[in-house]
């Protein structure tokens, strides 16, 4: 009985969540690959993750001095990005990798610890295959539509930030705080009609917060 309990503990600790089929993004990922013309003569600064990256239409203009590539896709989660890491990350041999996942993971009821483990899994593979690269995890953002899950998002962000602070070549970017007001409430004027995805004002905040990590200043 004791051995069986220990087995269950180990099994649960290794579970990283695969409740959705990543093949639902196959066509979109193929489209991303075919449509991205990337100069490999310059250092690539890659932005990837879920729809908050995919809809960042001003990304290239916001960081026009850099060779920026956007491979954000659908309503993806960490397991989806891990599945497509060769196509959306490694094929570009990026120097800097900005990752936004966790938003949808929490929404589909992955626990903050499960999401952290997936972030760690992805980071470990990147550091093994691209040891000179730097990874930047963008915090899960607050939103009006998912405000009832804020404690889970805060727990994930805190654990991700704490873990990243002890890692070489891995940094955490806090977009949660600047998207909230002085009372800690999410600012409602940062979103389009679905109250989940950001408008230009929201992306202006992201660009301002992310800029020092892009420039290295």
C-alpha positions, 0 to 999 in steps of 0.5 A: 500500500505504501509503495502504491501511494508513493507511486501515485504521488510521483505520477501526479507530480509528473503530470503536466496536462494534455487535456486538449489535442494540439493537432487542432492548431496544425493548419495554423502552425503550417500557415505561420511557417509558410508566411514568415520570411526571416533574416537569419543574418541578424539575431532573431528576437522571437515572440510566441505563445497564445493569442495575446501575442498573435494579436500583437499587430504593432510588434514589429513597429514597436521594436523596429530596430530588431529582427522580431518574429511573431509565432503566436498561435490560437488559444494555445497553452504550454502543452501546445507550444511544447508540441510545436516547439520545433516549428515555432521556436527552434527553426528560427534559432532565436537569441531572445525568446519571449513566451506568453502562455498560462492564460488559457492553461489556467482557464481550462483548469490546469493548476498553477503548479501544473502550468509552472511545471510545463513552463519549466519543461519548455525552458529546460529544452530551450536551454539544452538546445539553445544554451546561449539564448535568453528566455523571457516569460511574460506574466499571465495578464489580468482581464475582465473576462477572467477576473474571477480566476485572478487568484490562480493567475496571481499564484502562477505568476508569483511561482513563475517569477520566484523560480525564474529569479534563481535561473540563469538566462531566464527572466520574468516580465510583469505585465499584471501590475501595470494593467491594474489600477492603484486598487489592484483592479484590472483596468477595463479600458485596455480590452476589446469587446470580448473583455479578454483580448487587448486593444491598442492601449493594452499593447502600449503598456506591453510594449513599454514594459517589454522594451527594456528586455528587448533592448537589454538596457 
